[in-house]
Amino acid sequence: MTTVGKLALGMMGRLRPKPVAGDAPATISLPPAAHTGGLPLMEALSRRHSAREFAPDPLPLPLLSGLLWAAYGVNRPDGGRTAPSALNAQEVDVYVALPGGAYRYDAAEHALHLISATDVRRVTGYQDFVDDAALDLVFVADSRFSLIPGHSRESYASVAAGAICQNVYLFSAVNGLATVIRAWIDRDAIAKALELTRHQHVLLSQTVGYPKRRRAGRA
């Protein structure tokens, strides 16, 4: 769907997910993520960049597992995560929009739990490339956490989401993936598609996938 078409539907409150082909499993158990290897940090930082052209190829499950663990997985026995949060409130949830359904990432179980058996990707942003990329991540803050003062919760959660985004950028740089963070989104449409409660607030979206291969020009 074009950006103009999405904007028009958004203005009418009619931006909706697509149905999925086939059955959406209730739970996707992810294989253990590799916690070693990869590029040196400075080399990964030198390769970090935003991309806006994506191939439609799905990510293999081991690669998806590594991506989600790097983003916001558990990296300590006490439940600490790969990205920080104020007072360790862990108030940000990561949702994954796949062609076969929308899922919430459960870091403790390292698994995906089905939220909606629909293809939510095109709802996650106005840009046309979000429709067909391998996946779109949505970062959602849960305001029910009482550890953070009410007037500071949104800014604290946004900082935490930014740290998660950077983890995704670095993982993508190391593994030859394309990614871009996006704030130009229809938050109401996303909330409806993900069946969020009034305590949950959409912060940002991030598209991830293989880079689009350019066809070689004729000689």
C-alpha positions as CSV (number, residue, x, y, z in Angstrom):
1,M,0.0,0.0,0.0
2,T,1.3,3.5,-0.9
3,T,2.1,6.1,1.8
4,V,-0.7,8.4,0.4
5,G,-3.2,5.5,0.7
6,K,-2.1,4.8,4.3
7,L,-2.4,8.5,5.2
8,A,-5.9,8.6,3.8
9,L,-7.0,5.5,5.7
10,G,-5.4,6.8,8.8
11,M,-7.2,10.1,8.6
12,M,-10.5,8.1,8.4
13,G,-9.5,5.7,11.2
14,R,-9.5,2.8,8.8
15,L,-5.9,1.6,8.6
16,R,-6.2,-2.1,9.3
17,P,-4.0,-5.2,9.3
18,K,-4.2,-7.8,6.6
19,P,-5.3,-11.4,7.2
20,V,-2.5,-14.0,7.3
21,A,-2.2,-17.0,5.1
22,G,-2.5,-20.2,7.1
23,D,-2.5,-20.7,10.8
24,A,-0.6,-18.6,13.3
25,P,1.0,-20.6,16.1
26,A,0.0,-19.5,19.6
27,T,3.7,-19.7,20.7
28,I,7.0,-19.6,18.8
29,S,9.7,-21.1,20.9
30,L,13.0,-19.5,19.9
31,P,16.3,-21.4,19.8
32,P,19.0,-20.3,22.2
33,A,20.7,-17.2,21.0
34,A,24.5,-17.1,20.4
35,H,26.1,-14.9,23.1
36,T,29.6,-14.9,21.6
37,G,31.2,-13.9,18.3
38,G,30.4,-11.1,15.9
39,L,32.3,-8.0,15.0
40,P,34.4,-5.9,17.4
41,L,32.3,-3.0,18.8
42,M,34.0,-0.2,16.9
43,E,33.6,-2.0,13.6
44,A,29.9,-2.6,14.3
45,L,29.5,1.1,15.1
46,S,31.2,2.0,11.8
47,R,28.7,-0.1,9.9
48,R,25.6,1.1,11.8
49,H,23.2,3.0,9.5
50,S,19.5,3.3,8.6
51,A,18.1,1.7,5.4
52,R,14.8,2.1,3.7
53,E,14.9,-0.7,1.1
54,F,14.1,-4.2,2.2
55,A,13.9,-7.6,0.6
56,P,10.8,-9.6,1.5
57,D,12.7,-12.7,2.6
58,P,11.9,-14.0,6.1
59,L,14.6,-14.2,8.7
60,P,15.5,-17.8,9.7
61,L,14.5,-18.6,13.3
62,P,18.0,-18.7,14.7
63,L,18.6,-15.2,13.3
64,L,15.3,-13.9,14.7
65,S,16.2,-15.4,18.0
66,G,19.6,-13.6,18.1
67,L,17.9,-10.3,17.0
68,L,15.3,-10.4,19.8
69,W,17.8,-11.4,22.4
70,A,20.2,-8.7,21.4
71,A,17.4,-6.2,21.4
72,Y,16.0,-6.8,24.9
73,G,16.8,-10.3,26.0
74,V,17.8,-11.6,29.5
75,N,21.6,-11.5,29.9
76,R,22.0,-12.2,33.7
77,P,20.7,-14.7,36.2
78,D,18.8,-12.0,38.0
79,G,16.7,-11.2,35.0
80,G,18.6,-8.1,33.8
81,R,18.3,-7.2,30.2
82,T,20.6,-6.3,27.3
83,A,19.2,-2.7,27.4
84,P,18.8,-0.6,30.5
85,S,15.6,0.8,32.1
86,A,15.2,3.2,35.0
87,L,15.0,1.4,38.3
88,N,15.0,-1.8,36.2
89,A,11.3,-1.3,35.7
90,Q,11.4,-3.1,32.3
91,E,8.3,-1.1,31.3
92,V,8.9,-1.5,27.6
93,D,7.5,-4.5,25.7
94,V,8.7,-5.6,22.3
95,Y,6.0,-6.6,19.8
96,V,7.0,-8.4,16.5
97,A,4.8,-8.0,13.4
98,L,5.5,-11.0,11.2
99,P,3.7,-12.1,8.0
100,G,2.1,-14.9,10.0
101,G,0.9,-12.8,12.9
102,A,1.7,-10.2,15.6
103,Y,3.5,-11.5,18.7
104,R,4.8,-10.2,22.0
105,Y,8.4,-11.1,22.9
106,D,8.7,-12.9,26.2
107,A,12.3,-12.4,27.3
108,A,12.1,-14.7,30.3
109,E,10.9,-17.6,28.2
110,H,12.7,-16.4,25.1
111,A,9.6,-17.0,23.1
112,L,7.0,-15.2,21.1
113,H,3.3,-15.2,22.2
114,L,0.6,-14.6,19.6
115,I,-1.3,-11.4,20.1
116,S,-3.2,-11.2,16.8
117,A,-3.5,-13.7,13.9
118,T,-3.2,-10.9,11.4
119,D,-0.4,-9.3,9.3
120,V,0.1,-6.0,11.2
121,R,3.2,-4.9,9.3
122,R,1.5,-2.3,7.1
123,V,-0.1,-0.7,10.1
124,T,3.2,-0.1,11.8
125,G,4.1,3.0,9.7
126,Y,3.0,5.2,6.9
127,Q,6.0,4.3,4.7
128,D,5.4,1.7,1.9
129,F,8.4,-0.4,2.7
130,V,7.0,-1.6,6.1
131,D,4.4,-3.7,4.3
132,D,6.8,-6.3,2.9
133,A,9.9,-6.3,5.0
134,A,10.7,-9.4,7.0
135,L,9.3,-7.9,10.3
136,D,8.5,-4.7,12.1
137,L,9.2,-4.2,15.8
138,V,6.9,-2.1,17.9
139,F,8.0,-0.8,21.3
140,V,5.2,-0.3,23.8
141,A,5.4,1.3,27.2
142,D,3.3,-0.1,30.0
143,S,2.2,2.7,32.4
144,R,1.1,0.3,35.1
145,F,4.6,0.1,36.4
146,S,4.6,2.1,39.6
147,L,8.4,2.3,40.1
148,I,8.6,5.4,37.9
149,P,6.9,8.7,38.9
150,G,3.9,9.3,36.6
151,H,5.2,12.6,35.1
152,S,8.5,10.9,34.1
153,R,7.2,7.6,32.7
154,E,7.0,8.6,29.0
155,S,10.5,10.1,28.9
156,Y,12.0,7.2,30.8
157,A,10.3,4.7,28.6
158,S,11.4,6.5,25.4
159,V,15.0,6.4,26.6
160,A,14.7,2.7,27.2
161,A,13.2,2.1,23.8
162,G,16.1,4.1,22.2
163,A,18.6,1.8,23.9
164,I,16.7,-1.2,22.5
165,C,16.7,0.3,19.0
166,Q,20.4,0.8,19.1
167,N,20.9,-2.8,20.1
168,V,18.9,-3.8,17.0
169,Y,21.0,-1.5,14.8
170,L,24.2,-3.0,16.1
171,F,23.0,-6.6,15.6
172,S,21.8,-5.7,12.1
173,A,25.2,-4.2,11.3
174,V,27.0,-7.3,12.5
175,N,24.7,-9.7,10.6
176,G,24.2,-7.9,7.3
177,L,20.6,-6.8,8.0
178,A,18.9,-3.6,7.1
179,T,16.9,-1.6,9.7
180,V,15.4,1.8,10.4
181,I,13.7,3.4,13.4
182,R,10.4,5.1,12.8
183,A,8.4,7.7,14.7
184,W,6.0,8.6,11.9
185,I,3.4,6.1,12.8
186,D,-0.4,5.9,13.5
187,R,-0.3,5.0,17.2
188,D,-4.0,4.6,17.5
189,A,-4.1,2.1,14.6
190,I,-1.2,0.2,16.0
191,A,-2.8,0.0,19.4
192,K,-6.0,-1.4,18.0
193,A,-4.1,-3.9,15.8
194,L,-2.1,-5.1,18.8
195,E,-5.2,-5.1,21.1
196,L,-3.4,-2.9,23.6
197,T,-5.0,-1.7,26.9
198,R,-5.4,1.9,28.0
199,H,-2.3,1.4,30.2
200,Q,-0.1,0.7,27.1
201,H,1.4,3.3,24.9
202,V,3.1,2.9,21.5
203,L,6.5,4.6,21.4
204,L,8.3,3.7,18.2
205,S,8.5,1.2,15.4
206,Q,11.5,-0.3,13.8
207,T,11.7,-2.3,10.5
208,V,14.2,-5.1,10.1
209,G,15.0,-7.3,7.2
210,Y,17.5,-8.3,4.5
211,P,18.7,-5.4,2.4
212,K,17.1,-5.2,-1.0
213,R,19.3,-6.4,-3.8
214,R,19.9,-4.0,-6.6
215,R,19.8,-5.4,-10.1
216,A,23.0,-4.9,-12.0
217,G,22.8,-2.4,-14.8
218,R,23.2,-3.4,-18.4
219,A,26.7,-3.1,-19.9
